[in-house]
Amino acid sequence: MADARERRGLEPSESALILGASGGVGHAALQLADRIGAEVYATTSADWKAERAGEWAASVIDYTEVPFDERVVELTDGRGVDLVADHVGEATWQQSIDSLATGGRMVICGATSGADPDIDIRSVYQRHRRILGTPMGNRRDFRAVGRLIARGEVAPVIDRVLPLERVAEGPPGDREPRGVRQGRRHAGGVTAPRWGVQPTEAFSGVL
Ligand SMILES: NC(=O)c1ccc[n+]([C@@H]2O[C@H](COP(=O)([O-])OP(=O)(O)OC[C@H]3O[C@@H](n4cnc5c(N)ncnc54)[C@H](OP(=O)(O)O)[C@@H]3O)[C@@H](O)[C@H]2O)c1
């Protein structure tokens, strides 16, 4: 999101769609977009997650119930949004592109569901849309976000803290073979104890 801003990214007068609102990246993007003052839409996969995301988003779409691009187009009176933050990848690219307004941009920074999207490239160039990659921010971005966290203006949401050897497993009593993250049973970051400190504490050294 910081990188997106640097490239004349999100403005207060614009709208943004944040995917995977319950994930670590999604939570951060939601809070930053909301703080910028943009009109924020979000997607997630369960009611309890939607309730949390609703703290920062004007509308939260459950993409397991309805194709999210159709809902975004409906909610924006046919226009689409100015920016989509997509870290999900393969499973969502086409719908993300189709959620964009003419001239809108999709900022990508992850590929949770896979890295080989099957898209119709005409849906990009015919509507003057852009796809922007952002592997990571720079040191200045890091300090800027660190300051926001230290001032309590954005707050990383920690879903749970697990011992390092259990990070790939489910929570106690849950025998689902996939881990917490793959099973999408979290809302916020999943961290190991070493990093399970108060966010303000974690950033005190970089301010
Ligand atoms: N470039 C960078 O600087 C950077 C930094 C950190 C992470 N990443 C990358 O960003 C991605 C996300 O990281 P994260 O830490 O936020 O992971 P995460 O906490 O596991 O969140 C991923 C979220 O994506 C959503 N999702 C998963 N599969 C989906 C599907 N098939 N369709 C729609 N939504 C789906 C789920 O949220 P809902 O249930 O809410 O939909 C899930 O919780 C990863 O690929 C990671 O490698 C990149």
The ligand as an ORCA input file, in Angstrom:
! r2SCAN-3c Opt
* xyz 0 1
  N       5.258     -8.533     -1.206
  C       5.309     -8.434      0.105
  O       5.893     -7.503      0.663
  C       4.587     -9.443      0.943
  C       4.589     -9.325      2.346
  C       3.859    -10.256      3.093
  C       3.158    -11.279      2.442
  N       3.205    -11.376      1.091
  C       2.438    -12.405      0.365
  O       1.068    -12.014      0.444
  C       0.240    -13.172      0.524
  C      -0.654    -13.085      1.755
  O       0.154    -13.121      2.929
  P      -0.549    -13.090      4.372
  O       0.532    -13.122      5.359
  O      -1.552    -11.982      4.435
  O      -1.306    -14.494      4.333
  P      -2.549    -14.946      5.170
  O      -2.556    -14.259      6.505
  O      -2.560    -16.422      5.122
  O      -3.824    -14.385      4.362
  C      -4.216    -14.863      3.111
  C      -5.727    -14.635      2.979
  O      -6.077    -14.704      1.605
  C      -7.437    -15.123      1.513
  N      -7.509    -16.237      0.558
  C      -6.797    -17.379      0.577
  N      -7.154    -18.164     -0.462
  C      -8.096    -17.488     -1.148
  C      -8.865    -17.760     -2.301
  N      -8.736    -18.919     -2.976
  N      -9.742    -16.827     -2.745
  C      -9.878    -15.656     -2.083
  N      -9.194    -15.334     -0.969
  C      -8.325    -16.244     -0.503
  C      -7.886    -15.573      2.907
  O      -8.577    -14.505      3.547
  P     -10.176    -14.458      3.704
  O     -10.647    -15.710      4.333
  O     -10.395    -13.229      4.526
  O     -10.695    -14.294      2.312
  C      -6.565    -15.717      3.650
  O      -6.679    -15.540      5.018
  C       1.185    -14.374      0.531
  O       1.271    -14.863     -0.800
  C       2.510    -13.788      0.984
  O       3.606    -14.509      0.481
  C       3.889    -10.465      0.342
*
